[in-house]
Amino acid sequence: MTKTAAKSTCWKDRRTYPRRHVVLKGRLRGGGGEQDCVLLDLSASGAMVRLSDPAPSPAHVAVSTEHFGELAGRVVWQMHNVVGLRFADRPQEVARTVAAAAPHLRLAS
């Protein structure tokens, strides 16, 4: 078995909530600053976001889009100009917020 095959059979997606691949323009606010961003995927518990500035992001942030407003959270990982966010609200609340504002983005909770 090749290394790649071994990795793919050993790796398991441990996400509790399924991700929806999206491309949504938004703003990331935190640490006294704000910058443009693009949400790349979204779930009831978090999001993957590409930032306009690859500088280190503050731990506590809020991401907003015209589609569902603002969601507070924290940065749980960063690689160059892409960050992973975990939302502060309960997943059920996030799913309701997103569904009410943007039904086409319905999230499982």
C-alpha positions, 0 to 999 in steps of 0.5 A: 500500500502506498503512503497516500493510500494508507493515509486516506484509509486511516484518516477519518472526518471527525466533524459533527456537523456536515459542511456546505461548500460556499463562496460568500463575500464577507467581513472578518472583525476582531482585535480592533481591525476588520478585513474582507474575507470569503467564506469557503465552507460553512457548518452549524459549528464553524466555517473556513474563511479566506482572508484578504490579509494573511497576517495572524488573526486575533483569537476572538472574531466575528464574521459577517455576510449580507446573507445571514448577518454576523456570527461570533466565534474564535479562530481555531487554526490558521494556514497562511491566509485561510482560517478555521472558525468555531462559532460561539453560539450553539450549533442549533442557534447558528443553523436557525440564524442562517436558515431564517436569513438565507434558506438556501444555505440550510445547515444540519444541526 
